[in-house]
């Protein structure tokens, strides 16, 4: 990938050293200016992280829990490196590295330090894209082979920050290296021993989760196993524990509430508008998906452009935003695995068995009359329904968390983003609607739209959504205190 770097790359032209020396010294010969928005180096590393997340989805299939941890730890490494060039900030994992003196706390040193931190952390977590990251380092005029651990230089501090994050989080419960007992070296192997109560062919407990058959894209079918069912065991960054804000139980079979919420899902799907189909698809994502944490990193980057952020502002915003997404996933999975709760797919099949209802007939069929046991979410055959329990919604929890984080960080709920989409393009490409524009006037509304999209799509009932939003907001508020502490400000 060839990208034009607006100001750092020009340093190569100003440097008169030998051809084998990378121009750290060149920074001293350039009059300092403050690149903002898309020009600041923190923003550019955010772009690299999003590209890597999209590539990871293509190579390893969607794994939102895993990629949220990657992003959270990458931007923690960046924050820790930056903190040594800030007057008050306190690193999270970087220990025994002194704050640099005031005359070194300048933009040039921050750019170098955060670049090495980002580069090393990205190489660790998105290792298949190392050539991409190396090329970007060279474009920045930095030597990707410089392994210095000198704590008095920005290169050394950046490398040390990434090293501290990687080593501290090595055994944090994520099983990244497949070294948890019984994993046999298989990364992200489920070492918790989770076994669903229901099999794919027999639902013996309607309150509990049941996997469903997906198409393999080649005429066959398969039933995916539960995604990272042990994720509640991963150590959070800012939370005291994964269960800190665990909500009470969902509505159970036999309750009027559940009956009404299941009915709502059926009726919503039967009357999906073009705007609603577009919302379902936008929040679900398709090819090159960056998952939920990446989705909110994209939203954060829109804030950076809107507000003309400096490097300092982006470093702090991405750090708070992404550790909050990471912790929200951990808290969400704690709730999911504690209740092991059903999804509408199975509930509707039971509640409406042999009853005539209107639902989506599948690709290119539109809404048709069908029996309740034939109902399906508005989703492609190859990814019919997320392969893990329903309560609470991950989209709702992470969106609630990240929206609240952006609201707290900016001091306002105003967002103002919008996106143009062709409804049906990711679900029934030969039966698309007219282009629509989705508006996200506030962060709170963006989160609520994300959560509601999962009810519209048939993946969740309203309890999954509303309790997920509440859980996420609680995570964000707790992590706000953690964030304020680490930027050296008073925690109220």
Secondary structure, DSSP 4 states (H G I P E B T S, - for coil): -----SSSTTHHHH--S-TTS--TGGGGGS------GGGSHHHHHHHHHHHHHHHHHHHH---HHHHHHHHHHHHHHHHHHHHTTSSS---SS--S-PPPPGGG-SHHHHHHHHHHHHHHHHHHHSGGGHHHHHHHHHHTT--TT-----TTSHHHHHHHHHHHHHHHTTTSSS-TTS-STT-TT-TT---S----SS-SS--S-TTB----EEE-SSS-EEEPPPTTTTGGGSPPSSSS-TTTT---PPPPTT-HHHHHHHHHHHHHHHT--HHHHHHHHHHH--TT--HHHHHHHHHHHHHHHHHT--HHHHHHHHHHHHHHHHHHHHHHHHHHHHH-B--HHHHHHHHTTT-EEEEE-STTT-EEEEEGGG---SS-GGG-S-SS--SS-HHHHHHHHHHHHHHHHHTS-EEEEEEEEETTTTT-TTS---EEEEEEEEHHHHHHHHHHHHHHTTS--HHHHHHHHHHHHHHHHHHHHHHHHHTT----
